[in-house]
Every structure is written in structure tokens, then in C-alpha cells.
Amino acid sequence: MFEVEYVDEDGQRCRGTLAACWNRRFELAAPLAATFATPRGLLDGVGVVGQQIAVLPVAFHLLWRQVLVADLAVAPLGPSTLVQVRPGAAR
């Protein structure tokens, strides 16, 4: 099983599996939606919510579910791609 080291919200160094990070998706979805209520760069918004290793998979999940949207006709998805909550999406 793949293990990662990360710093939790209290600043404590932790070890865990990526699955443990993924299971936090429900508690991270609302803060991500609030952060991307106004368009901002993908990694900028993710960094506001928490550590990339834990938050980025949840952001990708919300992009897949089209809760968050990005204009990929302009350029491929990247660190500075503007992301926002889909207009009319339930938060």
C-alpha cells in the first residue's frame, strides 16, 4: 500500500495512505467549492484549502463531477488553469 507523509490541520506530521486522504473528500468538498466561488488558479485554490497531496484529488473529483469547471478549450488543465464553481451547481 502506498503511504504518504503530510501535515494535518493542527500542524502535526502524519503518515497515512492515499486512501485515508481520499476518505476526507466529503469534508474538503465544501471548502473547495467556497474557495472556487470566484475563479482562481487550480493550485492557488487548492493551497488555500490545505495541502496539495490531500486536496488536489478532491478537486479533480469535483472537476470530474462538474461541480467545479475549467475552460479546457483554451489550454490543457495545469497549475494555473482558472477553475470555478459551475454556475447553478449546488454547493
N, C-alpha and C positions, 0 to 999 in steps of 0.2 A: 504494500500500500504506500502511496506517495505521501510523505509528510512535509510540512512547511513550518517555518518559524514566522511568527507575526507578533505584533504588539496590539493588545486588546484596548478597549476604550479607556481602561483605567491606567494605561501605560505599562502594564505587566507583559513581560516577554512570555509567549506561549508557544507550544508545539502542538500541532494537530494535523489532521488530514485535510485535503481539499474538500472532502465530503462534509467535514464539520463546518468549513467556511460556507459551503453551498447551502447547508441547512439554515443558515442565518438569513436567507434570501427574503423571507417574509418580513423580518424586522428592518431590512435595508431598503425594501421597495418604496415605502412611503417617503423616507428622507431623500431618496434619489429623485422621485417624482417632484418633490418640493424644490430640490436644487435645480432641476432642469425645467422649472416652470417658465423661466426665461432662457432663451438659447445661450448655450455656453459650450466651450470645447469639452470633448469627451473626458479627457484625463483631468482637466481642471475641475469639472463637476464631481467626478469620482473621488478626487482628492479631498474635496470639501466634506464628503460623507464619511470617508475612512481610508484605510489602507487599500491600495490597488489590488493586492492579492486576494482580498476578501470581497471587495465591492465591484470590481470590474466584471466578474462572471454574472453578477446580478444585473448589472447594466446591460450586458449582452442579452441576457434573458428578457429584459424589458424591451429591448430593441426587437428581438425576435417576436415577442407577443404584440408588438406595435403600440405599447404604452408610451415608449419613447420613440422618436423618429429622427432620421437624419436624411438629408438630401444626397443620396449616393450617385445621382446623375452628374453632380459637379465633380466629385473625386471619390476614390475608394475610402472606406472607413479608416481613420487614422487618429492619432492622439489629439489633433486639434480640430477634428470634424465637429461642426456645430450640431448639437443634439438638443432636443426639446421635447416636452410632453406633447403627444399628439393632441391637436385641438379637439375638444369634445371627449377626450378619454377620461374615464372615471379614475379618480385618484384615491 
